Amino acid sequence: MTGRALARAGLVVSAAFLGSRLLGWVRLVVIGNVFGADPDLAAYFTAFRIPDLIYQLVAAGAVASALIPVLAELLAKGEPSRAWRVASSVANLLLVALLVLSAAAFVWAPDLVPWLFPGQDAHATEVTVRMTRLMVLSPIFLALGSVASAVLNTRGRFGVAAMAPVVFNLAIIGCALVLGPHLGIDSLAVGVVLGSVLHLVIQLPLVSRVARYSPRIDLRDDATRKAIWLMIPRAIGLGVTQITFLVNTSLATTLGASAVIAYTVAFTILQIPLGLVGFPLGVVLLPSLSRALAEGRLADFGVLLERSIRLVLWLTVVIAAVGIALAGPTVSLLFGDSFPAETLALTAGTLAWFLLGVPAHSLNVVLARAFYSAQDTRTPVMVAIGSVAVNVLVSVLTIGSMGLSGLALGIALGGWFESVVLTSILWRRTGTLPVRSIGLGGVISLMGALIAAVAALLIDQGLVGLLGGLGPRLRSLVELAVAGSAALAVYLLYSRSMRIPELPQSLRLARSALRRGGERGDDA
């Protein structure tokens, strides 16, 4: 693949990734505004946990991380037929496993749902069971779509694979808008299944041109066994993470339907800064870290990791601090006309506690890549298991005194536990990670973020009295625009006065991205 082709592919994947993240947010807003704080919406959010658990256990990110390296190795050896046999074997194994798990979930849903979510009343349980049975089809098509994406990415075909998650979100949005008035909450379950089917179908024409499917499971092939063994640690890590969502959703059901809605909405909003900062930087960082280790340049590895960690902290502590200060207007802007005041307040409070973990969750994406660059996938999984234990323990201990905020606090503290442990292990292994410099940079950035947050809060409170005559959403929009802009200006001025190196570093990255974008436009 040429440099220019690689750049174009990177642009397509990045754009599709961002588009999928934004559509996930739009999907939430559309669902919230179509159905409001209806208890049936809480049942949908609860029902989604079971098929999502099945998908995460069997496929999810494990397919791409395990299958792509194996297929790439076989293609490099000039064995394309064998590569497609391996891909077919993995797809067929996933299909068998998912058919068994989905059938079991369908049959035992009436027993499984009350056991997992005991806080629901009889009506909510009935709706959850019905939608669970509808949505257990989705993991099957999503997993096969993941195999198709892995095949296409191995052959350097990124566009269609990157668009598959976008189509998934669009299907749910379309069903909510078009079928919602007729089918009610069941329209969302239909959208999930339709979206998962389209996730696979849009990739099949191109897959059929670059690969050949075989209806066999060849476990005698070393490459097939290698792909399966590579999938297991990643699948375990993703499956363990799902325990947090199951436990927290189960606990939230004991607090009422509005608590389930508030928890799910706040958690989805949390994903926006992670998608904008943590994941893109992690994707970009992995090749550079891998090259530094492969060439024995431990000092360069440490410097690169230090700069990345400090940059993540500089960007995310201000997002967390200002986000906490403006959580109320944020939630009001999105759902002010659809949720009652109590649900809005509960969502905003939960979001504020969630945001405490934004820097840690973003750091964990980068820190995990440091281990992946050393071909170590086991350590991040083991630390993630410890993080889940912290999440669950804090949630169980605090739900009685803090309610829904305790669940969000558990997620945040689990994230910080993971960050501290991963950083400590890297520091001991490499000896080149300047922890003191990172800590000092984090403290300086945090002080500026707190000043910016106080400015945002004071301005927001001052605007409340001045904008009392406006509608809730328009008022929230003005509050966010004015207070958010003031907080950004304060933080940038503070960073400049304190000579924080991440400010000019970010400006250089932005100028470089714009320049590359202009060059691509000229080439086109």
Helices and strands as residue ranges (DSSP letters): H 3-35, H 39-58, H 61-76, H 80-116, H 122-135, H 138-154, H 159-178, H 180-183, H 186-201, H 204-210, H 222-253, H 257-273, I 274-278, H 279-294, H 298-325, H 327-335, H 341-355, H 358-373, H 378-402, H 404-430, H 435-466, H 472-497, H 502-523
